[in-house]
Amino acid sequence: MSQNIEIEFKNMLTKAEYERILLSFNIGEKHIFTQENLYFDTPDFALKKAESALRIRKKGTDYVMTLKQPREIGLLETNQKLTYEETSEAINDGRLPSGQIKQLIEENNIPFANIEYFGSLMTNRAEISYENGLLVLDHSIYLEHEDYEMEYEVDDYQEGLKNFHALLNRFKIPGRQTENKVRRFYNQKYKQTKTNYQ
């Protein structure tokens, strides 16, 4: 189990912008890896309402359950390693493993037993060190939709903000209001649900 404060800046990209940045940093196919995020919430979106998110990330043969909770600056991330069996139970039987994440969720008066699997988001990701931070370029595919995004993870908010704006200016990319992946996933799920009921 580990905890850390995540400070990151995000901006949605067009496919052309995404490809231009890959080219500029000499990022080829061999630098891109795939990871899968499995999202969970209660049927009435109690975690989402609490500005929180719960996911299990599958990267190679590793499985990590992460709870993200809001903080004044950034997000508090609590990570718990899972086995394949625990992950399989969470997806197929709706049984999530006990531990500190369960405790943190129940402290917010959200019944852990009510949490269920919502679906998965696949990301093709490239990561490079950039100006005292980590620059991440993502191509995500979920619920018959795909998008492109740039993230910049830093330790220092002010320095990170300055470097991020400079990077956008360098590539002549407009700043765009960008929601995190779990919100984009849920928005797409809402759209599909609405369409199905019309």
N, C-alpha and C positions, 0 to 999 in steps of 0.2 A: 504494500500500500504506500502511495506517495501523494503529496500535495504540492501544488505550486500555483503562483499567480501568473496568469497568462495575459500579456499585453500585446495586442496585435492590431494592425491596421489592415483594412480590406478594401478592395475595389473590384467591381465587376469589369470584365473585359469583353470586347468583341472577339470573335475567332481570329480576325486579322491582327488585332493588337496582341493577343496571346502569342500568335506565331511570330510576330515581329520581335517580341521580347526574347522568346526562345532562341531565335536566330542571333540576336545581339549578344547574348550570353553564351553562345556556342553550346546550347543544350540540345542533344540529340536523343534518339529513341533509347539508347543505352543508359541515359541518366534518369529516365522516367520509370517510376515503379507504381504498382497498383495497390490500393488499399480499399477495404470495404467498411462502411459505417452502418451499423445496425441500430435503428432508433427505437426508443421505448417511451411510452407515456401512459397515463390513465385514459380511459375512453373519453373523459371530459377535459383532457389536456391540462391536468392540474400542474404538471411540471412547467409547461409552457406559460401558464398563467403566473407562476412564481418566477418567471424570467430565467428558468433553469432548463437544463437539457441532460438527458441520459442516453449514452450510446455505448455499444460494444464495437471496438475497432479491430478488424481482422487484418493483420499485416503478415504475410507469409504464413507461418504456423503459430504466430503469437496472437493471443486474444487479450485485450485490455478493456475493462469496463470503466468509463469515465463519467463523472457527474460534474457538470459546469454550473456554478452558481455566481450570481452577480456580486461584485465588490465595487467600491467607490471608483477605483481605477482598475480596469481589466476584469478578469474572471478568476474565481478560485476553482482550480481543477483538482478533483480527487480521483486518483487512479487505483484500480484494483485488478491484478492479473487474474485471468480465468483459465480454466482448462477447456479443451474442446468439448468435453462432456457437459460442463456447466453452460457453455455458450449454446450448445444444442438444446439443452433443457429450457433455456431462456426463450429461444425462438419457437420451438415446437410445443412446449408444454406451458409457457408463460410463467415458469418458475425461475426467479432470479436468485443468485446466491446471497447468503447473509454476509455481513461485514460492515465496515464503516460507512459505505455508501447507503446501505439500508438504514442505518442509524441516522445519518444526515437527512435523508428524505423524510423519515418518520418524525424527526424534530420539527419539520415544516407542516405537520399534521396531514401528510399525504400517505394513505395506506399503501405500503409496499406491495401487498398482495394484489392490489388493483392494477398494477402496472403491466402493460402488455406490449408485444412486439408490433411495431407499425410498418416496418419495411426497411429496405436497404438503399444506400447511395454508394455508387462505385466512383472512386476518384483515381485518375491518372495524375501523378504528382511529380514535380521536379523541385528540388531544394538546393539553394546555393547560399553560401555565406556572403553577406553584403553589408558594408558599413556598420559593423558591430551588431549585426542582427542576422536573421535568417529570412531570405526571400523565398517564398513558396509560390509556385505556379500550378494551378489546379484546373483540370478538365473533368467535370463531374457529370455523371449520367444517372438519372433516377426518374422513376415513374413516367417513362416515355418522354423525357425532357433532358436536355443537356445544357450546361453553361460553363463559362470560363471566368477565372478569378485569380487575382493576385493578393497574397497575404504577406505581411512583413511583421515578423515576431521579434520583439525587442525586450530589453530589461529596463531601459530608460524611456519614459513616455515622451518627454519634450524633444529629446534628440531623435527618437524614432519618428515622431510626427514631422519634424523638419526634413529628415532624410526621405521619408515617404512622399512628401509633396514634391521634393526635388526630383525624385524618380518619375512621378507622374508627368511633371513638366518636361523632363528629358525625352520622354516618349510621346509627348503631346496627347496625353490621355486625360479626358475630363474626370474630375472627381465625381463618383456616382454613389448615391446612398446604397449601401450594401448590407443586406441581412446575412446572418451566418447560415451555414449549410442546413442546420436542422430547421430553421424558420422557412428557408426556401423549399425544403422538402415538404413541410407541413402545408405551406401555401399551395403547392402543387397538388397535394393530397386533397385539400379542401376543394380546389377547382374540379378535380376528377369526381369527387363525391357529389358535388353540385350538378355536374353534367350528367352523372348516372341517374340522378333523381328527377331530371327535367323531362 
